[in-house]
């Protein structure tokens, strides 16, 4: 199995375990993500996974579906909640991983926007599972033990530097900042050319929180220096879709916990 697919399955398994701990009434509890309930967060993931399975199983049908936004919206917002939602999400998630594992790594997967290779598609789905899994961790106020697979999300964050600005109709500041991060096992992860006047340094998980817009840059301890690095970290967005603003300072921390 391709490493990125295995990493995706591990990420989903961690979220599946967390969801298994929820009582029936907790699915209506509010998470710190846009005040969405747990139901809404998992519905969002499940809807995307439904579309992913369609893209992987029937490319022609998926491309036809793309032109019918009413139907896309309906599929992306499944009318199911609680334990039934958990079961259905996990079934589709596992099917998605099985389908990805069977594909030639060189195959392009259709999606909203540019098609993606199997590795990048798997990592994009991992990023979604990780970032929304954090919503549940934050709701419980739990510390998360990240694994080496976090590097996949770091890579997406680094690669979407230019996208952050282009998506907002802004010129891309040059040069791209030097990135120096410490991984979960104290590994040093470096990207771009070394630059002592333009960089982002610090904890890899905190970097991922910022680029997935799970934290405001003011709520992490990343060291940021230089114009391009500073402007990027204020609005970083590593996921597709229209421009989104990061959470307000202080609004997204593990101290949100209501338990």
C-alpha positions as CSV (number, residue, x, y, z in Angstrom):
1,X,0.0,0.0,0.0
2,X,1.3,3.5,-0.9
3,X,2.6,5.2,2.2
4,X,0.3,8.2,1.8
5,X,-2.7,5.9,1.6
6,X,-1.6,4.0,4.7
7,X,-1.1,7.3,6.5
8,X,-4.7,8.4,5.5
9,X,-6.1,5.1,6.9
10,X,-4.2,5.7,10.2
11,X,-5.5,9.2,10.4
12,X,-9.0,8.1,9.9
13,X,-8.6,5.3,12.4
14,X,-7.5,7.8,15.1
15,X,-10.6,9.9,14.4
16,X,-12.8,6.8,14.4
17,X,-11.5,5.8,17.9
18,X,-12.3,9.3,19.2
19,X,-15.8,9.3,17.8
20,X,-16.4,5.9,19.3
21,X,-16.0,7.5,22.7
22,X,-18.9,10.0,22.2
23,X,-22.2,9.4,23.9
24,X,-25.4,9.8,21.9
25,X,-26.0,13.3,23.2
26,X,-22.5,14.6,22.6
27,X,-23.0,14.5,18.8
28,X,-25.0,17.8,19.2
29,X,-22.2,19.4,21.3
30,X,-20.5,22.5,19.8
31,X,-16.9,22.3,18.5
32,X,-14.6,25.3,18.2
33,X,-14.8,25.1,14.4
34,X,-17.2,27.8,13.4
35,X,-19.5,26.6,16.2
36,X,-20.3,23.5,14.2
37,X,-21.7,20.6,16.2
38,X,-19.9,17.2,16.0
39,X,-22.7,16.1,13.7
40,X,-21.9,18.9,11.3
41,X,-18.2,18.3,11.3
42,X,-18.6,14.6,10.6
43,X,-21.3,15.3,8.0
44,X,-18.8,17.6,6.2
45,X,-16.1,14.8,6.2
46,X,-18.6,12.2,5.2
47,X,-20.0,14.3,2.3
48,X,-16.5,14.8,0.9
49,X,-15.7,11.1,1.2
50,X,-18.9,10.2,-0.6
51,X,-17.7,12.4,-3.5
52,X,-14.2,11.0,-3.3
53,X,-15.6,7.4,-3.6
54,X,-17.6,8.5,-6.6
55,X,-14.5,10.1,-8.2
56,X,-12.5,6.9,-7.7
57,X,-15.2,4.5,-8.8
58,X,-16.8,6.3,-11.7
59,X,-14.9,9.3,-13.2
60,X,-17.5,9.9,-15.9
61,X,-20.4,10.1,-13.4
62,X,-18.3,12.3,-11.1
63,X,-17.5,14.8,-13.9
64,X,-21.2,15.0,-14.8
65,X,-22.1,15.5,-11.2
66,X,-19.7,18.5,-11.0
67,X,-22.0,20.5,-13.3
68,X,-25.0,19.9,-11.1
69,X,-24.3,21.9,-8.0
70,X,-27.7,21.3,-6.5
71,X,-26.9,17.5,-6.4
72,X,-23.4,18.1,-5.2
73,X,-24.7,20.2,-2.4
74,X,-27.2,17.5,-1.4
75,X,-24.5,14.8,-1.4
76,X,-22.1,17.0,0.5
77,X,-24.6,17.5,3.3
78,X,-25.9,14.0,4.2
79,X,-29.1,14.0,6.3
80,X,-27.8,11.5,8.9
81,X,-26.6,12.0,12.5
82,X,-25.1,10.5,15.5
83,X,-24.1,6.8,15.7
84,X,-25.6,6.1,12.2
85,X,-23.5,8.9,10.8
86,X,-20.4,7.5,12.5
87,X,-21.0,4.1,11.0
88,X,-21.7,5.4,7.5
89,X,-18.7,7.8,7.5
90,X,-16.4,5.0,8.6
91,X,-17.7,2.6,5.9
92,X,-17.2,5.2,3.1
93,X,-13.8,6.2,4.5
94,X,-12.5,2.6,4.5
95,X,-13.9,2.1,1.0
96,X,-12.1,5.3,-0.2
97,X,-8.8,4.0,1.3
98,X,-9.3,0.6,-0.4
99,X,-10.0,2.2,-3.7
100,X,-6.9,4.4,-3.4
101,X,-4.7,1.4,-2.5
102,X,-5.7,-0.3,-5.7
103,X,-4.8,2.5,-8.0
104,X,-1.6,3.1,-10.0
105,X,0.2,5.8,-8.1
106,X,0.6,7.7,-11.4
107,X,-3.1,7.9,-12.0
108,X,-4.8,11.3,-11.8
109,X,-7.9,11.5,-9.7
110,X,-10.7,14.0,-10.7
111,X,-11.7,16.5,-8.1
112,X,-13.1,20.0,-7.7
113,X,-10.4,22.1,-9.3
114,X,-7.3,20.5,-10.8
115,X,-7.1,16.7,-10.9
116,X,-4.6,15.3,-8.4
117,X,-2.2,12.4,-8.3
118,X,-3.0,9.5,-5.9
119,X,-0.4,10.6,-3.4
120,X,-1.6,14.2,-3.2
121,X,-5.3,13.2,-3.2
122,X,-4.6,10.8,-0.3
123,X,-2.7,13.5,1.6
124,X,-5.5,16.1,1.0
125,X,-8.0,13.7,2.5
126,X,-5.6,13.0,5.4
127,X,-5.3,16.8,6.0
128,X,-9.1,17.1,6.2
129,X,-9.3,14.2,8.7
130,X,-6.5,15.6,10.8
131,X,-7.7,19.1,10.9
132,X,-11.3,18.2,11.7
133,X,-10.1,15.5,14.1
134,X,-8.5,18.4,16.0
135,X,-12.0,19.9,16.4
136,X,-12.9,16.9,18.5
137,X,-9.6,16.9,20.4
138,X,-10.1,20.6,21.2
139,X,-13.7,20.0,22.3
140,X,-12.4,17.5,24.8
141,X,-9.3,19.7,25.7
142,X,-7.0,16.8,25.0
143,X,-3.4,16.9,24.0
144,X,-2.8,15.2,20.7
145,X,0.2,12.9,20.1
146,X,1.1,13.5,16.5
147,X,3.0,10.9,14.4
148,X,5.5,11.1,11.6
149,X,2.6,11.1,9.0
150,X,2.1,14.8,10.0
151,X,4.8,15.6,7.5
152,X,2.4,15.0,4.7
153,X,0.3,17.9,5.9
154,X,3.3,20.0,6.3
155,X,4.2,19.4,2.7
156,X,0.7,20.5,1.6
157,X,1.1,23.6,3.7
158,X,4.4,24.5,2.1
159,X,3.2,23.7,-1.5
160,X,0.2,26.0,-1.1
161,X,2.1,29.1,-0.2
162,X,1.4,30.7,-3.6
163,X,-2.2,29.3,-3.7
164,X,-3.0,31.3,-0.5
165,X,-2.4,34.6,-2.3
166,X,-3.6,33.6,-5.8
167,X,-6.9,32.4,-4.2
168,X,-7.4,35.9,-2.8
169,X,-6.4,37.7,-6.0
170,X,-3.2,38.9,-4.4
171,X,0.3,39.0,-5.9
172,X,2.5,36.2,-4.5
173,X,5.3,37.7,-2.3
174,X,8.7,36.5,-3.4
175,X,10.8,34.7,-2.3
176,X,8.9,32.0,-0.6
177,X,10.1,31.8,3.1
178,X,12.5,29.3,4.4
179,X,10.7,26.7,6.6
180,X,12.4,25.0,9.5
181,X,10.1,22.8,11.6
182,X,10.6,20.2,14.4
183,X,8.6,17.0,13.8
184,X,6.9,14.8,16.4
185,X,10.0,12.7,16.9
186,X,12.3,15.7,17.1
187,X,13.2,15.5,13.4
188,X,14.3,18.6,11.5
189,X,12.1,19.3,8.5
190,X,13.4,22.0,6.1
191,X,11.9,23.5,3.0
192,X,12.9,26.2,0.5
193,X,16.3,28.0,0.5
194,X,17.7,29.1,3.8
195,X,17.0,32.8,4.5
196,X,17.8,34.5,7.8
197,X,15.5,37.4,6.9
198,X,12.4,35.6,5.8
199,X,11.4,32.4,7.6
200,X,8.9,30.4,9.6
201,X,10.4,28.2,12.4
202,X,9.0,26.1,15.1
203,X,6.8,23.1,15.9
204,X,5.5,21.2,12.9
205,X,2.0,20.6,14.5
206,X,1.6,24.3,15.2
207,X,2.5,25.1,11.5
208,X,-0.2,22.6,10.4
209,X,-2.7,24.2,12.8
210,X,-2.1,27.6,11.1
211,X,-2.1,26.4,7.4
212,X,-5.3,24.4,8.0
213,X,-6.8,27.5,9.9
214,X,-7.2,25.6,13.1
215,X,-5.3,28.2,15.0
216,X,-4.6,31.9,14.6
217,X,-0.9,32.7,14.1
218,X,-1.1,34.7,17.4
219,X,-2.1,31.6,19.3
220,X,1.0,29.5,18.5
221,X,4.7,29.9,19.2
222,X,6.0,29.8,15.6
223,X,8.9,32.2,15.0
224,X,8.0,34.3,11.9
225,X,10.3,36.9,10.3
226,X,10.1,38.8,7.1
227,X,7.4,40.3,4.9
228,X,6.4,37.2,2.8
229,X,6.5,34.9,5.8
230,X,4.4,37.3,8.0
231,X,1.8,38.0,5.3
232,X,1.5,34.3,4.6
233,X,1.0,33.2,8.2
234,X,-1.8,35.8,8.6
235,X,-4.0,34.2,5.9
236,X,-2.5,30.8,5.2
237,X,-4.9,28.3,3.6
238,X,-3.8,24.9,2.4
239,X,-7.3,23.6,1.5
240,X,-9.3,24.1,-1.7
241,X,-12.3,26.4,-2.0
242,X,-13.0,30.1,-1.7
243,X,-10.8,32.2,0.6
244,X,-11.4,31.6,4.3
245,X,-10.2,33.7,7.2
246,X,-8.4,32.1,10.1
247,X,-10.1,32.0,13.5
248,X,-9.9,35.1,15.7
249,X,-7.0,35.2,18.2
250,X,-7.9,33.2,21.3
251,X,-10.9,31.5,19.8
252,X,-9.3,28.2,18.8
253,X,-7.2,26.6,21.5
254,X,-7.5,23.3,23.4
255,X,-8.7,25.4,26.4
256,X,-12.0,25.6,24.5
257,X,-12.9,22.3,26.2
258,X,-16.3,22.0,27.9
259,X,-15.4,18.7,29.6
